[in-house]
Amino acid sequence: MSEMLYPINPNRSVPWNNLPLLPIRKELYQTIEILEKLGDFLLTHKITTLKNQKSEIYQHTKQNIVIIQVFAL
């Protein structure tokens, strides 16, 4: 365990590698392609959520109709 697997950064005020400083420029991540994919994801998520809610409403309505029919007898 005495052998070092990786070197230690001697100057901790300087980045160890050539990573860009944060925050990065918006031009690098706010591109049309990324925004289109984000829009597609949000639309798909919203549609899935609505389908799940529709299914739950249908099941509750179906259960309520059965209960009403039982009380009617």
Backbone bond lengths (Angstrom), bond angles and torsions (degrees), N, CA, C in turn:
res aa  C-N    CA-C-N  psi(-1)  N-CA   C-N-CA  omega(-1)  CA-C   N-CA-C  phi
1 M - - - 1.450 - - 1.522 110.82 -
2 S 1.310 118.06 -6.18 1.460 120.39 179.75 1.524 111.79 -75.19
3 E 1.326 117.05 -19.93 1.459 119.94 179.51 1.530 109.65 -76.89
4 M 1.343 116.67 130.47 1.471 121.05 -179.60 1.523 109.11 -80.78
5 L 1.310 115.85 130.43 1.460 120.40 -178.96 1.520 111.84 -81.09
6 Y 1.320 116.68 -26.07 1.460 121.24 178.50 1.525 108.29 -150.43
7 P 1.327 117.00 151.24 1.467 119.40 -178.59 1.526 111.57 -73.82
8 I 1.299 116.02 153.36 1.457 122.44 178.40 1.519 108.38 -94.08
9 N 1.325 115.81 140.40 1.458 120.85 178.66 1.534 108.65 -69.67
10 P 1.324 117.73 117.50 1.465 119.30 -177.87 1.530 113.37 -72.69
11 N 1.328 117.50 -30.14 1.461 120.77 -178.35 1.526 108.21 -114.85
12 R 1.314 117.37 102.92 1.463 121.15 -174.34 1.521 113.25 -78.88
13 S 1.312 118.41 -3.33 1.465 120.45 176.59 1.526 111.57 -88.59
14 V 1.320 116.97 -7.94 1.462 122.49 -179.76 1.527 107.83 -116.71
15 P 1.341 118.07 137.20 1.466 119.20 178.13 1.526 111.42 -59.07
16 W 1.310 115.55 146.62 1.454 120.67 -178.77 1.528 111.69 -71.05
17 N 1.311 116.20 -34.59 1.462 119.74 -179.17 1.527 108.78 -122.56
18 N 1.295 117.80 -168.41 1.464 121.87 -175.43 1.520 112.75 -96.16
19 L 1.311 117.88 37.45 1.462 120.40 177.44 1.523 109.87 -68.68
20 P 1.336 117.63 145.34 1.469 119.15 178.15 1.523 110.75 -70.23
21 L 1.310 115.76 154.03 1.451 120.48 177.54 1.522 109.61 -69.79
22 L 1.311 116.36 147.30 1.461 120.91 178.38 1.505 109.34 -96.75
23 P 1.292 121.31 149.38 1.461 126.77 -4.64 1.525 110.74 -76.33
24 I 1.319 114.36 147.71 1.461 119.07 -179.08 1.522 110.18 -78.14
25 R 1.309 116.10 163.11 1.469 120.90 -178.35 1.526 110.12 -67.04
26 K 1.326 116.17 141.39 1.470 120.95 -178.46 1.522 111.94 -63.18
27 E 1.320 117.14 -27.95 1.472 119.75 -179.25 1.527 111.42 -61.98
28 L 1.321 117.32 -23.76 1.461 120.37 -177.69 1.519 112.99 -78.34
29 Y 1.331 117.05 -26.76 1.463 118.20 -177.72 1.519 113.59 -121.88
30 Q 1.308 119.20 -11.05 1.463 120.62 177.32 1.531 108.79 -102.49
31 T 1.316 114.60 72.74 1.460 120.16 177.61 1.524 108.46 -106.22
32 I 1.308 115.87 163.40 1.462 120.97 -179.26 1.529 110.65 -60.09
33 E 1.341 117.05 -42.57 1.465 120.12 -177.91 1.525 111.05 -61.87
34 I 1.324 116.54 -44.58 1.466 119.97 -178.99 1.520 110.40 -67.11
35 L 1.326 117.72 -42.35 1.459 120.36 179.88 1.528 111.29 -66.19
36 E 1.348 117.67 -35.92 1.466 120.48 176.51 1.531 110.50 -64.96
37 K 1.334 116.72 -43.49 1.465 119.60 178.91 1.522 110.91 -65.09
38 L 1.325 117.11 -37.83 1.459 120.38 176.90 1.526 110.38 -63.97
39 G 1.335 116.78 -42.41 1.459 120.85 177.55 1.518 111.83 -62.71
40 D 1.334 117.14 -42.32 1.468 120.87 177.47 1.526 110.98 -61.95
41 F 1.331 116.29 -42.93 1.464 119.97 179.34 1.523 110.72 -62.72
42 L 1.334 116.89 -46.49 1.463 120.06 -178.48 1.525 111.14 -63.63
43 L 1.332 117.16 -39.19 1.458 120.93 178.35 1.531 110.62 -64.72
44 T 1.324 116.72 -45.64 1.463 120.69 178.64 1.524 110.78 -61.85
45 H 1.320 116.60 -42.05 1.468 120.83 179.00 1.524 110.62 -62.84
46 K 1.328 117.00 -43.08 1.469 120.88 -179.09 1.527 110.45 -65.78
47 I 1.335 117.62 -42.61 1.467 121.10 179.21 1.527 110.04 -63.02
48 T 1.328 117.17 -43.71 1.463 120.62 178.89 1.521 110.81 -62.00
49 T 1.321 116.87 -42.17 1.464 120.90 178.81 1.520 110.54 -62.38
50 L 1.326 117.15 -43.55 1.464 120.41 179.72 1.525 111.36 -65.24
51 K 1.342 117.24 -39.24 1.465 120.04 177.99 1.524 110.51 -63.08
52 N 1.332 116.94 -41.29 1.467 120.10 178.93 1.521 110.68 -65.03
53 Q 1.330 117.25 -41.22 1.460 120.42 179.13 1.522 110.40 -65.61
54 K 1.344 116.62 -39.79 1.462 120.72 178.78 1.524 109.98 -61.85
55 S 1.320 116.96 -42.47 1.460 121.13 179.33 1.523 110.61 -63.39
56 E 1.333 117.18 -42.24 1.467 120.37 179.47 1.524 110.81 -65.87
57 I 1.324 117.65 -41.79 1.469 121.20 179.23 1.523 109.55 -63.09
58 Y 1.340 116.96 -42.99 1.463 121.06 179.63 1.525 110.42 -61.42
59 Q 1.329 117.13 -44.48 1.463 120.17 -179.09 1.521 111.02 -64.92
60 H 1.343 117.59 -41.71 1.463 120.16 178.82 1.525 110.50 -65.46
61 T 1.331 116.91 -41.03 1.459 120.67 179.33 1.524 110.07 -63.66
62 K 1.314 116.80 -43.25 1.462 121.40 179.60 1.529 110.30 -62.20
63 Q 1.331 117.63 -41.72 1.461 121.08 178.49 1.521 110.47 -65.87
64 N 1.330 117.50 -40.29 1.463 120.72 180.00 1.525 111.03 -65.42
65 I 1.332 117.35 -37.93 1.464 120.62 178.83 1.525 109.74 -64.45
66 V 1.323 117.13 -41.71 1.464 120.66 178.35 1.520 109.72 -62.74
67 I 1.319 117.84 -43.19 1.469 121.16 179.58 1.525 110.22 -63.61
68 I 1.320 117.57 -42.85 1.469 121.13 179.13 1.524 110.03 -63.14
69 Q 1.343 117.79 -41.25 1.456 120.81 179.34 1.527 110.94 -65.36
70 V 1.324 117.72 -35.89 1.465 120.78 178.11 1.517 109.67 -66.21
71 F 1.339 117.85 -43.18 1.461 120.70 178.64 1.526 111.51 -66.50
72 A 1.320 117.10 -30.34 1.463 120.48 -179.22 1.526 111.21 -70.33
73 L 1.315 117.35 -26.87 1.465 120.22 179.89 1.501 108.62 -72.37
